Amino acid sequence: MRYDLEGRTLLVTGAARGIGARLAREAAARGARVALVGLEGERLKQLSDDLDAHWYECDVTDQVALDAAVASTVDRFGGIDVVVANAGIANLGTVAVGPVDALVRTVEVNLCGAIRTVSAALPHVTAARGHVLIVSSAAAFTAMPGMAAYCASKAGVEQFANVLRLETRARGVTVGTAHPIWIDTDLVRDIRDDLASFRDTLRRLPWPLSTVVPVERCVEALMRGIERRRRKVYVPRSLAVVQALRPLVLSGLSDALITRLGGRTMVGQMEDEVRQLGRSFGRTSVGGKS
């Protein structure tokens, strides 16, 4: 049965741009009341004006601020039916070139931020017998040099959701994770612009891991996932096969294949590029700290 979003309240983190902003627009078009949470106040305000939405400037690693964002949403709309934990960042470079604070910050935003977001909203979602969607990634079940913290955080997000699903099922709450591949957002465009090594690697990856998906197509899949209260959403759908082959994808054979495709050379090139950049996050990332 379709979960009708007409008149329901969605709280979306990372809503200032990319997947979050587009999802907010699509939800509003379906008659939902939307709460926008993120770090870029001016962008949130502009989107809020367009959608007649609620907005709250907030860092998802700050529990006090998140609790206030949730409370203000409930004050405005009377409750929360769906929470979408979407806020995420990606540091640049390998573990060796660090800095360690950038690696830890990636985990804090992507994993701890999702945990904090869901925990703050869960009492209200439970009261509504609603839905939780946590945006993970194909990185939850794949591995690539330069993505250690990102992959770790997205794998952690998936397992957090898997357990949460079991804990809340008897209370009528459904929990889903979304697993997009490369989405044509500022985050991916920044990495592509900054690192020639990433552009080269993307060309060499096998399908569907080399796919770059328009943000509109990604959000269409996420919206279907919410409306059907799905436990997993893959973008593109072919990633379901990749996850099913996870033991092979993360095997020694896969390690050897990645190395053969230029992984060893790519690591050195990437490290040189990041040193020359002099920053640890993309140009449009406000959640990271360079």
C-alpha positions as CSV (number, residue, x, y, z in Angstrom):
1,M,0.0,0.0,0.0
2,R,1.3,3.4,-0.9
3,Y,2.3,5.7,2.0
4,D,0.5,8.9,1.0
5,L,2.6,12.0,1.8
6,E,-0.2,14.4,1.5
7,G,-0.4,16.4,4.7
8,R,2.5,14.5,6.3
9,T,5.6,16.2,7.8
10,L,9.1,15.3,6.5
11,L,12.2,16.5,8.2
12,V,15.2,16.5,5.9
13,T,18.9,17.1,6.8
14,G,21.5,18.3,4.4
15,A,18.6,20.2,2.7
16,A,20.4,23.2,1.4
17,R,21.6,21.6,-1.8
18,G,21.9,18.4,-3.8
19,I,19.8,15.4,-2.9
20,G,18.3,17.0,0.2
21,A,17.1,20.1,-1.6
22,R,15.7,18.2,-4.5
23,L,13.9,15.7,-2.2
24,A,12.4,18.6,-0.3
25,R,11.0,20.0,-3.5
26,E,9.5,16.6,-4.6
27,A,8.0,16.0,-1.2
28,A,6.3,19.4,-1.2
29,A,5.0,18.8,-4.7
30,R,3.3,15.7,-3.2
31,G,1.6,17.8,-0.6
32,A,4.0,17.1,2.3
33,R,4.9,19.7,4.9
34,V,8.7,20.0,4.9
35,A,11.3,20.9,7.5
36,L,14.7,21.8,6.1
37,V,17.7,21.3,8.3
38,G,21.3,22.2,7.2
39,L,24.2,24.6,7.6
40,E,23.6,27.1,4.9
41,G,21.0,29.4,6.3
42,E,20.6,31.7,3.2
43,R,20.0,28.7,0.9
44,L,17.6,27.1,3.4
45,K,15.6,30.3,3.7
46,Q,15.4,30.7,-0.1
47,L,14.2,27.1,-0.5
48,S,11.8,27.6,2.4
49,D,10.3,30.6,0.8
50,D,9.8,28.7,-2.5
51,L,8.1,25.7,-0.7
52,D,6.4,27.4,2.2
53,A,8.6,25.1,4.3
54,H,10.1,25.4,7.8
55,W,13.9,25.7,8.1
56,Y,16.4,25.5,10.9
57,E,20.2,26.2,10.5
58,C,21.9,23.3,12.3
59,D,25.0,21.2,12.4
60,V,24.0,17.5,12.6
61,T,26.9,16.8,15.0
62,D,25.4,19.2,17.6
63,Q,22.7,17.4,19.5
64,V,21.4,20.5,21.3
65,A,20.9,22.2,18.0
66,L,19.3,19.1,16.4
67,D,16.9,18.7,19.3
68,A,16.0,22.4,18.8
69,A,15.4,21.8,15.1
70,V,13.1,18.9,15.8
71,A,11.3,20.8,18.5
72,S,10.7,23.8,16.2
73,T,9.4,21.5,13.5
74,V,6.9,19.9,15.9
75,D,5.9,23.4,17.1
76,R,5.2,24.4,13.5
77,F,3.6,21.3,12.1
78,G,2.4,19.3,15.2
79,G,4.7,16.2,14.6
80,I,7.1,14.4,12.3
81,D,6.0,11.5,10.1
82,V,9.2,10.9,8.1
83,V,12.8,11.8,8.9
84,V,15.4,11.7,6.1
85,A,19.0,11.6,7.5
86,N,20.7,12.8,4.4
87,A,23.5,15.2,5.5
88,G,26.9,14.0,4.4
89,I,30.4,15.0,3.4
90,A,33.5,13.3,1.9
91,N,37.1,14.1,2.7
92,L,39.8,14.1,0.1
93,G,42.8,11.8,0.1
94,T,44.1,8.7,1.7
95,V,44.6,7.9,5.4
96,A,48.3,8.5,5.0
97,V,47.9,12.1,3.9
98,G,45.2,12.8,6.5
99,P,44.8,15.0,8.3
100,V,43.2,12.7,10.9
101,D,40.7,15.4,11.9
102,A,39.2,15.4,8.3
103,L,38.8,11.6,8.5
104,V,37.1,11.8,11.9
105,R,34.9,14.7,10.8
106,T,33.6,12.6,7.9
107,V,32.6,9.9,10.2
108,E,31.1,12.4,12.7
109,V,28.9,14.0,10.1
110,N,27.9,10.9,8.1
111,L,27.5,8.3,10.8
112,C,27.2,10.1,14.1
113,G,25.1,12.9,12.5
114,A,22.6,10.3,11.2
115,I,22.4,8.6,14.6
116,R,21.8,12.0,16.3
117,T,19.2,13.0,13.7
118,V,17.2,9.8,14.0
119,S,17.4,9.8,17.8
120,A,16.1,13.3,18.0
121,A,13.2,12.7,15.7
122,L,12.4,9.1,16.6
123,P,9.8,9.7,19.4
124,H,7.7,11.8,17.0
125,V,8.1,9.3,14.1
126,T,7.1,6.5,16.4
127,A,4.0,8.4,17.5
128,A,3.1,8.8,13.9
129,R,4.0,5.1,13.0
130,G,6.1,6.7,10.3
131,H,9.2,6.1,8.3
132,V,13.0,6.6,8.7
133,L,15.2,6.9,5.6
134,I,18.9,7.1,6.1
135,V,21.0,7.9,3.1
136,S,23.9,5.5,3.0
137,S,25.8,4.8,-0.3
138,A,27.1,2.1,-2.6
139,A,30.3,2.8,-0.5
140,A,28.7,0.7,2.2
141,F,29.5,-2.5,0.3
142,T,32.4,-1.4,-1.9
143,A,35.9,-0.1,-1.3
144,M,38.1,2.3,-3.2
145,P,41.4,4.1,-2.3
146,G,40.8,7.6,-0.9
147,M,37.4,6.7,0.6
148,A,38.3,5.0,3.9
149,A,36.4,7.3,6.2
150,Y,33.5,7.7,3.8
151,C,33.1,3.9,3.2
152,A,33.4,3.2,7.0
153,S,30.7,5.8,7.8
154,K,28.3,4.6,5.1
155,A,28.7,0.9,6.1
156,G,28.1,2.0,9.7
157,V,24.9,3.9,8.7
158,E,23.6,0.8,7.0
159,Q,24.1,-1.4,10.0
160,F,22.6,1.2,12.3
161,A,19.5,1.2,10.2
162,N,19.4,-2.6,10.1
163,V,19.2,-2.8,13.8
164,L,16.9,0.2,14.2
165,R,14.5,-1.6,11.9
166,L,14.3,-4.6,14.2
167,E,14.0,-2.4,17.3
168,T,11.1,-0.3,16.0
169,R,9.1,-2.7,13.8
170,A,6.7,-3.7,16.5
171,R,5.8,0.0,17.0
172,G,4.8,0.4,13.4
173,V,7.9,2.3,12.3
174,T,9.6,1.3,9.0
175,V,13.3,2.0,8.3
176,G,15.0,2.2,5.0
177,T,18.5,2.9,3.7
178,A,19.3,4.4,0.4
179,H,22.4,3.3,-1.6
180,P,23.2,5.7,-4.4
181,I,26.3,5.4,-6.6
182,W,27.9,8.7,-7.8
183,I,25.2,11.3,-8.0
184,D,25.6,14.5,-10.0
185,T,25.7,16.8,-7.0
186,D,28.1,19.5,-5.8
187,L,29.9,16.9,-3.6
188,V,30.7,14.6,-6.6
189,R,31.4,17.5,-8.9
190,D,33.9,19.0,-6.5
191,I,35.8,15.7,-6.2
192,R,35.8,15.3,-10.0
193,D,37.1,18.9,-10.5
194,D,39.7,18.6,-7.8
195,L,41.2,15.2,-8.6
196,A,42.3,14.0,-12.0
197,S,43.0,10.6,-10.3
198,F,39.3,10.3,-9.5
199,R,38.3,11.1,-13.1
200,D,40.7,8.5,-14.4
201,T,39.5,5.9,-11.9
202,L,35.8,6.6,-12.7
203,R,36.4,5.9,-16.3
204,R,38.1,2.5,-15.4
205,L,35.5,1.2,-13.0
206,P,33.2,-1.5,-14.3
207,W,29.5,-0.9,-14.8
208,P,27.4,0.0,-12.7
209,L,30.1,1.4,-10.4
210,S,31.2,3.9,-13.1
211,T,27.7,5.4,-13.4
212,V,27.0,9.0,-12.6
213,V,23.2,9.5,-12.0
214,P,21.4,12.8,-12.3
215,V,20.1,14.0,-8.9
216,E,16.5,14.1,-10.2
217,R,16.6,10.4,-11.0
218,C,18.1,9.6,-7.6
219,V,15.4,11.6,-5.8
220,E,12.7,9.9,-7.8
221,A,14.0,6.5,-6.5
222,L,14.2,7.8,-2.9
223,M,10.6,9.2,-3.0
224,R,9.4,5.8,-4.3
225,G,11.2,4.2,-1.4
226,I,9.5,6.5,1.1
227,E,6.1,6.0,-0.4
228,R,6.4,2.3,-0.4
229,R,8.3,2.2,2.9
230,R,11.1,0.1,1.4
231,R,13.9,-1.2,3.5
232,K,16.5,-0.7,0.7
233,V,16.7,1.7,-2.2
234,Y,19.4,1.3,-4.8
235,V,20.3,4.0,-7.3
236,P,20.6,2.6,-9.9
237,R,18.7,-0.6,-9.2
238,S,21.6,-2.7,-10.6
239,L,23.5,-1.9,-7.4
240,A,21.4,-4.5,-5.6
241,V,23.4,-7.1,-7.6
242,V,26.6,-5.6,-6.4
243,Q,25.5,-5.8,-2.8
244,A,24.4,-9.4,-3.2
245,L,27.9,-10.1,-4.5
246,R,29.5,-8.3,-1.5
247,P,31.7,-11.2,-0.5
248,L,33.3,-11.1,-3.9
249,V,33.4,-7.3,-4.2
250,L,35.4,-7.1,-1.0
251,S,37.5,-10.2,-1.6
252,G,41.2,-10.6,-2.2
253,L,40.4,-11.1,-5.9
254,S,38.8,-7.7,-6.0
255,D,41.8,-6.1,-4.2
256,A,44.0,-7.5,-7.0
257,L,41.7,-6.3,-9.7
258,I,41.6,-2.8,-8.3
259,T,45.4,-2.8,-8.1
260,R,45.7,-4.1,-11.7
261,L,43.3,-1.3,-12.8
262,G,45.9,1.2,-11.6
263,G,45.1,1.4,-7.9
264,R,48.7,1.6,-6.8
265,T,49.5,4.4,-9.2
266,M,46.3,6.2,-8.5
267,V,47.0,6.3,-4.8
268,G,50.3,8.1,-5.3
269,Q,48.7,10.5,-7.8
270,M,45.8,11.3,-5.5
271,E,48.1,12.0,-2.5
272,D,50.1,14.4,-4.6
273,E,47.0,16.2,-5.8
274,V,45.5,16.5,-2.3
275,R,48.8,17.9,-1.0
276,Q,48.8,20.5,-3.8
277,L,45.2,21.4,-3.1
278,G,46.0,22.3,0.5
279,R,42.5,21.4,1.7
280,S,40.7,18.2,2.8
281,F,37.2,18.8,1.5
282,G,35.5,20.1,-1.7
283,R,35.1,23.7,-2.4
284,T,31.3,23.8,-1.7
285,S,31.5,21.6,1.5
286,V,30.5,23.6,4.5
287,G,30.1,20.6,6.8
288,G,33.8,19.7,6.6
289,K,36.8,21.6,7.9
290,S,39.7,22.2,5.6
